[in-house]
Amino acid sequence: MTHHHFEPLLDRAHAHAGDFLRTLPQRFVGARAGREEMIAALDGPLPQAGEDAAAVLDLLARNAERGASACAAPRYFGFVIGGSLPVALAADWLVSTWDQNAGIHVISPLAAALEEIAARWLLDLFDLPRDSGVGFVTGCQMAHFTCLAAARHGVLRSAGWDVEVDGLHGAPRIHVVASAEAHVTVDVALRYLGMGTRALVEVETDTRGRMRVDHLRDILPRLQGPVIVCAQAGDVNTGAFDPLRQIGEVARARHAWLHVDGAFGLWARTSGEKRALADGIELADSWATDAHKWLNVPYDSGIAIVRHAEDHRAAMTSTAAYLIQSRGAERDAVDWVPEFSRRARGIPVYAALRALGREGVAGLVDRCCARARQFARLLSAEPGVVILNDVVLNQVLVRFGDDELTRAVIAGVQEDGTCWASGTTWHDIAAMRISVSNWATSEEDVAASVAAMLRVYRRLRSGA
Ligand SMILES: Cc1ncc(COP(=O)(O)O)c(C=O)c1O
């Protein structure tokens, strides 16, 4: 096999990628095809002899037009979804090209060094303890898993129990305290870790969705044994931050491990304007975040950060006779993540951070927040449209009249295709969720999206 085998196909993929990216900002934002159409276009018996590789690529590209949504586009506001910075996408291509197994240093000093540096830069950027452990995982779900595995190790070690050797059978029971608004991925991580969702003790939230510290103070003295508190920086609906300094102080006094879900909110630490929201976040013991959301690197890219590097390493490390692991300063990723063989997913993070710099990251965060405020300002000027949340970050919750009309507007906006936003139920009422997380979203994108939303709303309200 020579480069002749690769180049025509890579050129073709490049051309398809160019077509996709060129039309991305203008195209219908949702996916237009459903399962039936996709299966009809793509299914068939597994080829016996195999097909022409260029034709396979063309088939993929052709079907991305209708089957893929433009979730990387500047007018996609569903869930919390970033696009890809050009440099991050290009670096990701190189990661696939190099095809390094980035599990251990000996296979790829390049990948290990880039992830070591990216880890250091992130700790600097977030201003978190510089000797924390950092793992590049697939997303915030696995970042929770990694951080809570370290927490499980740490709190049980303090109770004289080695969970890595003895497991959870017979171990002191761990209580996990989290607010009613905690993201579902925290529950899932607890299930994966054998702690079970029944380990959860729920703390009430205030009207903005923030953990009530008075309730946390009431709860903690009633719990026997090891405790992990899970707080959040950036609620998935409202963008609200739990009162992290107070929670940190209360958790420390109880000798509880404090874990923070900062899937997108941790990035507020990088902005002079927004940093105060995350005040006290540095008191935590672990932090989970994503790079595929606000840093705008391609999927899949999450980050687990643990203050106590030894607990982190103890919970994750793998050793085997055939592995050649580093003894010195070299970084073996297997020590910090659940994966064994893995893609060098820290490299696009490195590229994005290097190309943006400190100011670029802060600018990206500030710009998205300004666009969210623009949404709130323009939408709330319309009679009958109400912004339900305090727009502190990049999330906006909008109500159009009543529940029924709100749901109809969401469906109508998705059908219109100018932009895409999803729905939620916030404190028992229907709302549209708008999340501005894309590096390329402009004022004009927001204005065009608001115009589309109001067009749909007015039409439905007038019964037309
Ligand atoms: C607050 C919060 N936590 C956790 C997650 C899970 O992140 P991921 O989908 O990257 O696993 C998300 C978003 O999906 C989120 O918004």
The ligand as a Gaussian input file, in Angstrom:
#p B3LYP/6-31G(d) Opt

LIG

0 1
 C      -24.656000      20.131000      32.207000
 C      -24.305000      18.941000      31.364000
 N      -23.684000      17.891000      31.939000
 C      -23.343000      16.799000      31.237000
 C      -23.621000      16.701000      29.883000
 C      -23.217000      15.455000      29.147000
 O      -22.203000      15.730000      28.255000
 P      -21.805000      14.745000      27.047000
 O      -22.999000      14.697000      26.167000
 O      -20.630000      15.384000      26.441000
 O      -21.488000      13.404000      27.643000
 C      -24.267000      17.772000      29.246000
 C      -24.633000      17.779000      27.811000
 O      -24.842000      16.872000      27.084000
 C      -24.606000      18.917000      30.004000
 O      -25.196000      19.976000      29.427000

